[in-house]
Amino acid sequence: MQGLKDTITIYQKSRDKAGMSRPEAAKAIAAAGEDISEGSLKDYETGKTIPKPKNVKILAEVYETPELKWLHCSESCLLGEDIVKAS
């Protein structure tokens, strides 16, 4: 059984797919004119907090992983869960 530390979240998978370290991601987000701190990224990636949809959209754009939006909804939103069950 994997511990929480061993679980890789969709947010970390997306960042890894983009080939960015957490500090690089925070800088890229800031360069895009948005404000998501390195600490917030860590919290999202470790499951400490769930990002708001606005922030998920920013992450998906910066990481160039549009599927992150759908994955977030399928894991964190009642409506998204229903869509996944219906497909």
MOHU-V238777 format. One record per residue. RES is the residue in three letters. PHI is phi in whole degrees, -180 to 180 (* if undefined). OMEGA is omega in radians with two decimals (* if undefined). Layout:
res = [RES | RES]
phi = [PHI | PHI]
omega = [OMEGA | OMEGA]
//
This chain:
res = [MET | GLN | GLY | LEU | LYS | ASP | THR | ILE | THR | ILE | TYR | GLN | LYS | SER | ARG | ASP | LYS | ALA | GLY | MET | SER | ARG | PRO | GLU | ALA | ALA | LYS | ALA | ILE | ALA | ALA | ALA | GLY | GLU | ASP | ILE | SER | GLU | GLY | SER | LEU | LYS | ASP | TYR | GLU | THR | GLY | LYS | THR | ILE | PRO | LYS | PRO | LYS | ASN | VAL | LYS | ILE | LEU | ALA | GLU | VAL | TYR | GLU | THR | PRO | GLU | LEU | LYS | TRP | LEU | HIS | CYS | SER | GLU | SER | CYS | LEU | LEU | GLY | GLU | ASP | ILE | VAL | LYS | ALA | SER]
phi = [* | -83 | -83 | -57 | -64 | -84 | -81 | -99 | -79 | -61 | -72 | -71 | -58 | -67 | -65 | -61 | -61 | -77 | 74 | -113 | -79 | -62 | -62 | -64 | -64 | -61 | -67 | -65 | -66 | -64 | -65 | -82 | 86 | -112 | -126 | -129 | -74 | -60 | -64 | -65 | -59 | -61 | -62 | -64 | -72 | -96 | 82 | -67 | -135 | -103 | -68 | -68 | -53 | -58 | -73 | -63 | -60 | -63 | -59 | -60 | -70 | -67 | -81 | 57 | -129 | -59 | -64 | -60 | -62 | -66 | -61 | -59 | -63 | -69 | -99 | -124 | -134 | -58 | -65 | -64 | -62 | -66 | -63 | -63 | -65 | -78 | -85]
omega = [-3.13 | 3.03 | 3.14 | 3.14 | -3.09 | -3.11 | 3.10 | -3.10 | 3.09 | -3.12 | 3.09 | 3.11 | -3.14 | 3.11 | 3.12 | 3.12 | 3.11 | 3.12 | -3.11 | 2.94 | 3.11 | 3.10 | 3.11 | 3.13 | 3.13 | 3.11 | 3.13 | 3.11 | 3.11 | 3.13 | 3.09 | 3.09 | -3.12 | -3.07 | 3.00 | -3.04 | 3.06 | 3.10 | 3.10 | 3.09 | 3.12 | 3.14 | 3.10 | -3.05 | 3.13 | 3.13 | 3.13 | 3.08 | 3.06 | -3.12 | 3.04 | 3.13 | 3.12 | -3.12 | 3.07 | 3.11 | 3.11 | 3.14 | -3.13 | 3.13 | -3.10 | -3.12 | -3.07 | 3.10 | -3.10 | 3.13 | 3.12 | 3.14 | 3.13 | 3.13 | 3.11 | -3.13 | -3.11 | -3.13 | -2.94 | -3.04 | 3.13 | 3.12 | 3.11 | 3.10 | 3.14 | -3.14 | 3.14 | 3.14 | -3.09 | -3.08 | *]
//
